[in-house]
């Protein structure tokens, strides 16, 4: 499962206040707890130092996503804004889909799957940020940048207009959810909310991803993009879904 995550991952243990650390170990098929306040305090101090600065991995993911988006943008020289909109959309999509597979693949391969996986965290944060950037740029592509026309029905509401409105609303809601998840992806939010509440909020990443997929499919149809792109989007979504189901089945069997 995807977790945008906090930067409180240290040594494979997830801090739950100062008193304990919890992680799911597939091989042990159980939850293990470390009831050592001094060790947890040490882990907390270490994770706090990590959280004080962006990780190099996150910066690398963002730079790679921007380069990827730029390559798509320059391939459409006469419509540069639309190019950046497409580029950031696909960059966000791939990062989010990748993040959704990291947890299930760990479970399938019988590897530890900590709540705070640093790679999953950084992929999720980078994907969320690219999704937000896409939303800002995408609202400049059509309707002369008139925001009202993106979200309010026109006088002559036909099927294409309905699809256009649905695509915009799903994209906007997805971006808002992603923005909120990025905001709480830090140690301070984890301490303030508690592990259970924080984790439940992070699970909204599934809803954000589903809305983003619906938004993307709608625009594939509205803009009459090549069928190969539509097929690729559907195939990638199906693959991620199957990996999620496989991971859930392995975890359920181990419970």
TAQUI-V697946 format. One record per residue. SS is DSSP state (a for helix, b for strand, c for the rest). PHI is phi as a letter, one per 20 degrees, with the letter a starting at -180 (999 if undefined). Layout:
ss->(SS	SS)
phi->(PHI	PHI)
//
This chain:
ss->(c	c	c	c	c	c	c	c	b	b	c	c	b	b	b	b	c	c	c	b	b	b	b	b	b	c	c	c	c	b	b	b	b	c	c	c	a	a	a	a	a	a	a	a	a	a	a	a	a	a	a	c	c	c	c	a	a	a	a	a	a	a	a	a	a	a	a	a	a	a	a	a	a	a	c	c	c	c	c	a	a	a	a	a	a	a	a	a	a	a	a	a	a	a	a	a	a	a	a	a	a	a	a	a	a	a	a	a	c	c	c	c	c	c	c	c	c	a	a	a	a	a	a	a	a	a	a	a	a	a	a	a	a	a	a	a	a	a	c	c	c	c	a	a	a	c	a	a	a	a	a	c	c	c	c	c	c	c	a	a	a	a	a	a	a	a	a	a	a	a	a	a	a	a	a	a	a	a	a	a	a	a	a	c	c	c	a	a	a	a	a	a	a	c	a	a	a	a	a	a	a	a	c	a	a	a	a	a	a	a	a	a	a	a	a	a	a	a	a	a	a	a	c	c	c	c	a	a	a	a	a	a	a	a	a	a	a	a	a	a	a	a	a	a	a	a	a	a	a	a	a	a	a	a	c)
phi->(999	e	c	g	n	d	e	e	e	b	m	m	d	d	f	c	m	e	e	b	c	c	b	e	d	g	f	f	l	a	e	d	c	d	e	c	g	f	f	f	f	f	f	f	f	f	f	f	f	f	f	f	b	f	f	f	f	f	f	f	f	f	f	f	f	f	f	g	f	f	f	f	f	f	f	c	f	e	c	f	f	f	f	f	f	f	f	f	f	f	f	f	f	f	f	f	f	f	g	f	e	f	f	g	f	f	f	f	e	l	d	g	c	f	g	d	e	f	f	f	g	f	f	f	f	f	f	f	f	f	f	f	f	g	f	f	f	f	f	d	e	d	l	m	m	f	f	g	f	f	c	d	f	f	g	d	e	d	f	f	f	f	f	f	f	f	f	f	f	f	f	f	f	f	f	f	f	f	f	f	f	f	f	e	e	b	f	f	f	f	f	f	e	n	f	f	f	f	f	f	f	f	f	f	f	f	f	f	f	f	f	f	f	f	g	f	f	f	f	g	f	f	e	l	f	g	f	f	f	f	f	f	f	f	f	f	f	f	f	f	f	f	f	g	f	f	f	f	f	f	f	f	f	e	f)
//
